[in-house]
Amino acid sequence: MRYFTAGESHGPRLTAIIEGVPAGLSLSAEDINIELKRRQGGYGRGGRMKIESDQVEITSGVRHGKTIGSPITLNVTNRDFKNWEQIMAAQDVEDKIKKQRRLTKPRPGHADLVGGMKYEFEDLRNVLERSSARETTMRVAVGAVAKKLLHELEIEVANHVVNFGRREISSPEHLSVQEIRETAGRSDLSIFDESQAEDLRTYIDQIKKAGDTIGGIIETRVEGVPAGLGSYVQYDRKLDAKIAGAVVSINAFKGVEFGLGFEAGKRPGSQVMDEIIWSENKGYTRSSNQLGGFEGGMTNGEQLIVRGVMKPIPTLYKPLMSIDTESHEPYKASVERSDPTALPAAGVVMENVVATVVAQEICDKFNSDTINELKKALVDYKKRLSEY
Ligand SMILES: Cc1cc2nc3c(=O)[nH]c(=O)nc-3n(C[C@H](O)[C@H](O)[C@H](O)COP(=O)(O)O)c2cc1C
């Protein structure tokens, strides 16, 4: 299962093509729209989120509510395009139109300057339009398909925010996907402990008032994953590495940890490894899950615990200094639009990106021409594991 995304932030539409989804999987536009809506919510978001109410149009690969094995094309219209038709036109336009919304003041922390240098652009809008986090809409759309597939296989994924800037959100060590959904899933801050919500809102409002932004840490958990996805035999088959790469590919994500994560570097080994136990009904399990469900680049059958750190949103209403690329004069960086934080939305992106990698791995490992074939292969595999 592989995919591509395309589309500019203010272009006519965003597109994703997914290939390799098993035939026979029930899939509707509504399945995807639910996830798109989640990405657009969350405390601290404004502006464009109110303009756009994303709706997907499926234009290939699905017939009468079921996938047919051919590439699935997903389209999301940018409703704002009507105000950008000439500026974003594919055909050549008059010079005076080219000057409208031209960007020559690169924003620190964005792709603007380096992208312009790399691709020889005079108008840095060519960079902004594609490097914008608007692209994550399609990662969520693809993830929605992946989650639908995983759900059929009784594999579930959820996320919650564990840090907003300096504010740590308390949550128990043992946390099921169901519990995350019932708590963080109902919170506009995407947090487990609702008693911290009021303080957090005040904190975010203060950051906004100061024209500043905050980042944080998001945790995604995956349940129902059998042992043995990924492999130790080659560097590029290690599933933890694939997940880490996918998470860092999300705009503004700068690091990933599994289980104890960086804390593992500070503890002696006796306080890090998970002891192996065996029982008649469960087979091999671990007495704890400090390694976050991975050993040797493979899932070990425990819950996957992945955390990603998101840097603060780089566009500040209290703009940072930059250099105008035409005049080389110092200038205050342009503000296209910005929010104090996008953590709850970024959590939805992360959850869907992790789901996509797990679904890809499953489709690679097992016969996956049809969903029935895949289900059967997984049942047989789990049976084999239980007899080991
Ligand atoms: C869900 C989400 C929403 C984002 N919203 C904004 C935003 O409103 N303004 C902004 O400047 N950056 C936003 N970003 C981050 C930028 O897209 C990102 O920092 C930038 O493209 C540079 O990429 P890098 O941080 O990965 O180096 C957002 C990121 C995510 C994941």
The ligand as a Gaussian input file, in Angstrom:
#p B3LYP/6-31G(d) Opt

LIG

0 1
 C       -1.745000      20.557000      12.025000
 C       -0.680000      21.586000      11.792000
 C       -1.042000      22.916000      11.659000
 C       -0.085000      23.895000      11.450000
 N       -0.493000      25.196000      11.359000
 C        0.423000      26.171000      11.178000
 C        0.027000      27.536000      11.139000
 O       -1.153000      27.876000      11.281000
 N        0.983000      28.470000      10.956000
 C        2.299000      28.147000      10.830000
 O        3.126000      29.018000      10.701000
 N        2.715000      26.857000      10.877000
 C        1.820000      25.865000      11.046000
 N        2.243000      24.555000      11.114000
 C        3.672000      24.229000      11.037000
 C        4.340000      24.533000       9.704000
 O        3.614000      23.982000       8.633000
 C        5.789000      24.005000       9.692000
 O        6.455000      24.388000      10.851000
 C        6.530000      24.546000       8.480000
 O        5.948000      24.036000       7.296000
 C        8.046000      24.230000       8.473000
 O        8.278000      22.857000       8.512000
 P        9.135000      22.192000       9.695000
 O        8.663000      22.843000      10.964000
 O        8.788000      20.752000       9.631000
 O       10.581000      22.486000       9.437000
 C        1.294000      23.543000      11.355000
 C        1.654000      22.194000      11.485000
 C        0.679000      21.214000      11.706000
 C        1.087000      19.783000      11.858000

